[in-house]
Amino acid sequence: MALSKKQSEISEGCAIDFSDLKAVIFNATLKAPGEESHTDTLLDVVEEIFAMQDVSVKRHRLTDYRLAPGVYPDMTEHGWDHDDWPKLSPDVFEADIVILGTPIWLGEKSSIAQSFIEKLYAHSGETNDEGQYAFYGKVGGCVVTGNEDGIKHVGMGVLYSMQHVGFTIPPQADCGWIGPAGPGPSYGDEQDDGSRAGFDNEFTQRNTTFMAFNLLHAARILKDAGGYPAVGNVRTEWDRGVKPGWPNPEHR
């Protein structure tokens, strides 16, 4: 997937150094491993923008793995005979940027995308070295494809879930392409004139570019700042009674 002229010019003209950042991209398509995915095609654009900024990118199609149902980090410890999440979770913890790509089915994110979100939630009780929740300092984004309405609805659910477990969500952190309502071409499908559906869509190009760079900018700011200050958001301090802004019961 080649970037548009505008996207290439913006990427080439960026003078900010993002080369120490790491990103991981998860595709929650329902397509079998090896089968072409429209969501992959739009994620290619994001990865190419990142590559032009020398960002290290890892990428996973979730149907390549078996994610056991449940909200614990390793569900083999809770009755299931297999769970691949322990293979994938280290890439989340090593990354500065985490992107979830999903198709729209019946107006919702895919069932695979929901399973991924539940896996993130499995770590909601863990903390970092500062005692904050484990995903503090990481940035989250969402890419959506389909041929029916629902980009904003799906983005709302995905991005709310990510921020709830500690990810930072920058401005314009979602993008997508849905084409005309009802049956029709999906993103990247070859059309009768030889063009590819969605590749000339200004709205999708713009939002994909804005999302990619806003994720980079937010990750740059957080990394340079060493994450969020550990004040007023440290679980261990709250548990032992350090509660900034709340009256001390001993002084009532």
N, C-alpha and C positions, 0 to 999 in steps of 0.2 A: 504494500500500500504506500504509494508516494504521497507526500504532503502536498497540499495546494500551494500555489505561489505565495499567498499571504502567510500561510503557516510556516513555510520555509524561511521567508524573509524575517519573520518575528523570531524564529528559533536561531537563525544565523546572527541576528543582530543583538542577541542577549549577551551582555558583558558580565553577568553575575556568575560566580563559580558555584556550581551545584555538584561538582564531581565527587564529593565525599558522601553524597546522599545515596541511600539504598531504597528501592521500591520493590514491592511484591504485588503482582496482579493475579486475581483469582477470577476465573470465568465459570459462572454457574449455569452455563447452557445445559439443556437436557439432552443435547446431542451426544451420541456415543463417542468414545475416544477414537480419534482419527477421522471422524466425520466433520465436514466443513461447518463452521459456526459463524453466523452473522455477527454475533457478539464479539467473537475473536477479531473479526474484520475491523470493527470500530476500535477495539482495544489495541490493534496494530498501530493506529494513529497516535494514541497516547504513548505507546512504547517508543515509537519513532521520535516523538518530541523529546522524551526523556533521554533517548540515546544521543540525540544531537547536543544535549547538555552534559553528556558523559556520566549520566546517572546509572548506577548498577541496577539492573532489573532482573528479577526472577518472576516466572510466570507458571501458573498451574491451571489445568482444566480439572474441575472438581469431580467430573465423572470418571477420571482416571483413578479415583480413590474410593474407598468405602468408609464413609463417615457414619459411625453408629449413632442412632438417635440418643439424645440425652445431653445434659448440661454439666458434665464433668470432663476434665481435660483428657482422661483416658477411660472410655466406657468399658474396656475389658476388665476394669476393676469393679464394674457394676453390672455384671451379668452377660455382657455381649462377648462373643468369641473373637471379634475382630474390630479394630478401630484405627484408621489411618491418620487421625488427627494428630497424634504425637509426632508423626513424620513431617506434618505441615506447620504446626504451631511455631517451631523455632524460626521459620522464615518470617512470621509475623513479628516476633519479638526482636529480630535483627533489623527489621525495616524501619525507615523513617516515614514512608508513605505506603499505605495499604489501599488498594482499589478493588472493589467488587463489581464485576460486570454481570449483568443478568438480562435475560429476555423477559418480555411481558407475556404472561398467560392468564387469561380471564381477569385482566386488569391488575394483576399482582406480580411481584417478583416470583421467580421459579422456586419450587420446593427445595432445590439444591441450594439456592441463595439463602433461604430461611434456615436450612441446616447449618450453613456456614456461620450465620449470625448467632445461632445457638451455641456453636463451638466457641465463638468469641466470648459469649456470656459465661462459658464454663470457667473463664479466668477472672471473672468479676470480683472474686474475693482475694486475688493475689495483689501484692504490692511491689513497687520498685525499691531501689536502694534508699530512697528518701522516705519510704513509708506511704507514698501515694499509690493510687491504683495503677496497675501494671502498664496500661496503655497510655498513660500520661506522656506527653511529648511526641506522640505519633499523630500523623495526619491521615484522615480518611476521605475517600471519594467514591463515586458511583457512576457507572456507565450502563445505559439502558438501551435495548433495541427491541424492535417488534414492528407489527403493522396494525396496531390498534392503540387507542389513547391510553395514557397512564404513566408517562415518564415522570411527571412531578409527583404523582401518588407513590410510585415505587421508590423514587429518590427520597421522598419524605420518610418512608418507613426504614429504608436502609440507613440513611444518614442519622436519623434520630437514634437508632439502635447503636450505631458506632459511637456517637457522642456520649450515650448513656453509659457505656463501659469505659470511657476515658479518652477516646480519640478527639482530636481537634478537627472541626469542620470549617474550612475557610469559606469565603464568599464564592458563589458559583461553583460548588463542589460536585455538581452532577452535569451530565450531558447525555445526549441520546439521539436516536432517529426512529421514527415510527412510520413514516410514509403516509399514504392515504388511509383513512379509516376503512376497516373491512379487509377482505382478502386482497392481496396484492404483493408486490415485490418486497423483500426484506433487504436490509442494508447490505450493499455489495453485490446483489443479484445482477447478472448480466441481462441487459434489456435488448429489445429488437434492433436498436440502432448501434449496438456494441458498447454503449456506455454502461456504467455500473450505478445501480440505484443508490441515491444518497450522496455520492461522491461530490456532486456539485451543489449540495445544499449549504447555503451560506450560514443558516442558523446552526446546523450541526457542526460545521467547521469552526465557527466562532466559539460556540460553547465548549467544544472539546478542547480548543486551544486555551481558552480562559481557565477551564478546570485544571488542565495539566500545569499551567504556570502558577495558578494560585496554590495548588498543592505544593509545588516546588518552593514558592515564596514562604508559605507557612512553615514548611519543614526547615527551611534555611533559618528563619527567625527563631524557631524553637531550638534547633541544634546549637546555634550561636549563643543562645541564652542559657543553655544547659537544661532546657525543659522549663516547667513552671516552677516558680518559687514554692518551696515547701512550707507555706504559711497558710493556715486555715483550711488545708485540704489533705491533711495527713491522718490516715485512719488510726494508726497506732497511738498518736497523741490524743485523738478524740476518745479512744477506748480507755486511756488512762486519766482522762478528766481534763485535758488541756483543750478548752473550747473557746477560741477567740470570739469576742463579741457577745458571749453569753454570761449572765451573772454567775458569780461564784457562790454556790449555796452556802459556803461557810461564812459568808459575809452578809447574810440576810438580816 
